[in-house]
Amino acid sequence: MIILNFMAIEKFEAELVESKQIAPNVKHLTFKKADGSAFNFVPGQFITFLFDHEDGKVRRRSYSVASIPKDTDLIEIAISYVDGGIASEQLFNMGVGDKFNAMGPAGRLVLKDGEKIRKLILVGTGTGIAPYRAMLPTIEKALAEDVKEVHILLGVQYKADAIYAEDFRQYAKKINSLYFKACLSREQETLAIDEQKGYVQHVFDQLDLMPQEDVVYLCGNPNMIDDAFALLTESGFDAKRVRREKYISSN
């Protein structure tokens, strides 16, 4: 899949290139390093923004890199708006050319090199789906080499909240054994073939999982992660085969 070659965490200035609304409460922000240098990351990692607070202390807020690796050094993230939040208030209202201090990349929610897996399950709620968007080219390679089947599960309340769903659908159409499903907890409209009502963790029973051969990644809402982790370990999964990264509100 991918070689784990982590570099030292770097501090840099991130300059906003583009800001666009992709869901009622979510923006997709695109940055570049202000000094023009390359941004090298492993899909699944995150960057951290540093915010000065009125109490004199620096607040840190981390966001998974959502960039699909290609011939560019742009840094893409998804951020949910939190009323009164330090990070969301500043990032939602910044303009093109504005700069913020940042550091990264960091994090180990990445695909491991040469790991033989029967089914790889990638679960994300809300903006917790972002790291899997960055992984899409790596997933394509993994399915050709080490993994037999990949399922990407996105959990949100409504269709309108399903960020990056079209990216996952496009890859699922062209790559054999890659499957995408959106789980909608409050949607009342007619569902598409790759959508269902309920929560992401309720899909596990539909996947015929084998705890000794499959691996599950969990990213997003802490309650979902705790619930999913409990369900998986109760069904026989070793903790090492359930990899987690919790998101907290950007307040």
C-alpha positions in Angstrom: 0.0 0.0 0.0 2.1 2.8 1.3 5.6 3.2 2.9 5.5 4.7 6.4 8.2 7.4 6.0 7.2 10.1 8.5 9.2 13.3 8.4 9.7 15.7 11.3 6.7 18.0 12.0 7.3 21.3 10.4 5.9 24.8 11.3 4.9 27.0 8.3 2.6 29.7 7.2 -0.5 28.5 5.4 -2.0 30.9 2.8 -5.7 30.5 1.8 -6.1 29.8 -2.0 -9.8 29.0 -2.1 -12.9 28.7 0.2 -16.1 27.1 -0.8 -19.2 25.8 0.9 -19.7 22.1 0.4 -22.5 21.4 2.9 -24.9 23.6 5.0 -22.4 23.7 7.8 -19.1 22.7 6.2 -16.5 24.6 4.1 -13.8 23.1 2.0 -10.6 25.2 2.4 -7.6 25.1 0.1 -4.2 26.3 1.3 -0.7 26.5 0.1 2.5 27.0 2.0 3.2 30.7 1.9 6.9 30.2 1.1 6.1 28.2 -2.0 7.7 25.0 -0.8 6.3 21.5 -1.2 3.8 20.0 1.2 4.6 16.3 1.6 2.1 14.2 3.5 1.0 10.6 3.9 -2.8 10.2 3.1 -4.6 10.0 6.4 -2.4 12.6 8.2 -3.6 16.0 9.5 -2.3 19.5 9.9 -2.7 21.8 12.9 -3.5 25.5 12.9 -2.3 27.7 15.7 -4.6 30.4 17.0 -3.7 33.3 19.3 -6.3 33.6 22.1 -7.3 36.6 24.2 -5.9 34.9 27.3 -2.4 35.0 25.7 -2.3 31.2 25.1 -2.1 29.6 21.7 -4.9 27.2 20.8 -4.3 24.3 18.4 -6.9 22.8 16.1 -6.2 19.9 13.8 -7.8 18.9 10.5 -7.3 15.9 8.3 -5.8 16.6 4.9 -8.4 15.9 2.3 -6.2 16.5 -0.7 -6.2 13.8 -3.3 -2.5 13.4 -4.0 -1.6 14.7 -7.5 0.9 17.1 -9.1 0.1 19.9 -6.7 1.2 21.1 -3.3 -2.2 22.4 -2.2 -3.5 21.5 1.2 -7.2 20.9 1.4 -9.3 20.5 4.5 -13.0 20.3 5.5 -14.2 22.3 8.5 -17.5 22.3 10.3 -18.8 25.6 11.7 -19.1 25.8 15.5 -20.9 28.9 16.7 -18.4 31.0 18.7 -15.6 28.6 18.0 -12.1 30.1 17.8 -11.1 28.1 14.8 -14.3 28.0 12.8 -15.0 31.8 13.3 -11.5 32.7 12.0 -11.3 30.0 9.2 -14.8 30.5 8.0 -14.3 34.3 7.6 -10.8 34.4 6.2 -10.2 35.7 2.7 -8.0 34.5 -0.2 -4.5 35.5 0.6 -4.9 35.5 4.4 -2.3 33.5 6.3 -2.3 31.4 9.4 0.5 29.7 11.3 0.3 25.9 11.0 2.3 22.8 11.6 2.4 19.3 10.3 1.7 16.9 8.7 1.3 14.5 11.6 -0.8 11.5 12.5 -0.8 7.7 11.9 -4.3 7.0 10.6 -2.7 5.8 7.4 -2.7 2.6 5.4 0.2 0.3 6.2 2.6 -1.0 3.6 2.3 -4.7 2.7 -0.5 -5.5 5.1 -2.6 -8.3 3.8 -6.3 -7.6 4.5 -9.4 -9.4 3.3 -11.8 -6.5 3.9 -10.7 -2.9 4.7 -13.5 -0.8 6.3 -13.1 3.0 6.3 -15.7 4.6 8.5 -16.1 8.4 8.9 -18.8 10.7 10.3 -19.1 14.3 9.0 -15.7 15.8 8.2 -14.1 12.6 9.6 -14.5 11.2 6.1 -11.8 13.7 4.8 -8.7 11.4 5.3 -10.3 8.7 3.2 -10.7 11.1 0.3 -6.9 11.6 0.4 -6.4 7.9 0.4 -8.3 7.2 -2.8 -5.3 6.6 -5.1 -3.6 4.6 -2.4 -6.8 2.5 -2.0 -6.7 1.8 -5.8 -3.2 0.5 -5.5 -4.0 -1.5 -2.3 -6.8 -3.3 -4.1 -4.4 -4.3 -6.8 -1.8 -5.6 -4.4 -2.8 -6.4 -0.7 -6.5 -5.9 -0.1 -9.4 -7.9 -1.5 -12.2 -5.5 -0.7 -12.7 -1.9 0.6 -15.8 -0.4 2.0 -16.1 3.4 2.7 -18.9 4.3 5.1 -19.9 7.9 5.5 -22.3 8.8 8.4 -24.2 12.1 8.3 -27.8 13.3 9.1 -29.0 14.4 5.7 -28.0 13.9 2.0 -26.9 17.6 1.9 -24.3 16.8 4.6 -22.6 14.0 2.7 -19.4 15.8 1.8 -17.1 14.3 -0.9 -19.7 11.6 -1.7 -19.4 12.2 -5.4 -15.6 11.7 -5.2 -16.1 8.3 -3.5 -18.9 7.4 -6.0 -16.7 8.1 -9.0 -13.8 6.0 -7.7 -16.3 3.2 -6.7 -17.5 3.1 -10.3 -14.1 2.7 -11.8 -12.4 0.5 -9.3 -13.5 -3.1 -8.7 -14.1 -4.2 -5.1 -14.3 -0.6 -3.8 -17.7 0.2 -2.3 -19.2 3.4 -0.9 -22.3 3.8 1.3 -23.8 6.9 2.9 -25.7 6.3 6.2 -28.3 9.0 6.8 -29.6 9.2 10.4 -32.4 11.8 9.8 -33.1 11.8 6.0 -36.8 11.5 5.0 -36.3 11.8 1.2 -36.1 8.8 -1.2 -32.7 7.2 -0.8 -30.2 6.3 -3.6 -28.9 2.8 -4.1 -25.7 3.6 -2.1 -27.6 5.2 0.8 -29.4 3.8 3.8 -31.1 5.1 6.9 -29.3 4.8 10.3 -25.8 5.0 11.6 -22.6 3.8 10.1 -21.8 1.2 12.8 -25.1 -0.5 12.0 -23.7 -1.5 8.6 -21.1 -3.9 10.2 -23.7 -6.7 10.4 -24.1 -6.4 6.6 -20.5 -6.9 5.7 -19.8 -10.4 6.9 -16.7 -9.3 8.8 -13.9 -11.7 9.9 -12.0 -10.3 12.9 -8.8 -12.1 12.2 -8.6 -11.0 8.5 -10.3 -7.6 8.3 -9.3 -4.1 9.5 -11.5 -1.2 10.4 -10.6 2.5 10.5 -12.8 4.9 12.5 -12.6 8.7 12.2 -15.0 11.4 13.4 -17.5 11.8 16.1 -16.2 10.4 19.5 -19.6 8.8 20.3 -19.6 6.9 17.0 -16.1 5.7 17.5 -16.7 4.5 21.0 -19.9 2.7 20.0 -18.3 1.2 16.9 -15.2 0.1 18.8 -17.3 -1.6 21.4 -19.3 -3.5 18.7 -16.2 -4.6 16.9 -14.3 -5.8 20.0 -17.3 -7.6 21.2 -17.5 -9.4 17.9 -13.9 -10.6 18.2 -11.8 -7.8 16.7 -8.4 -7.2 18.4 -7.8 -3.6 19.2 -4.8 -3.5 16.8 -7.2 -4.2 13.9 -9.5 -1.2 14.8 -7.7 2.1 14.2 -9.2 5.3 15.6 -9.0 9.0 15.3 -11.5 11.1 17.2 -12.6 14.6 16.2 -13.5 17.3 18.7 -15.5 20.5 18.1 -13.4 23.4 16.8 -14.3 25.7 19.7 
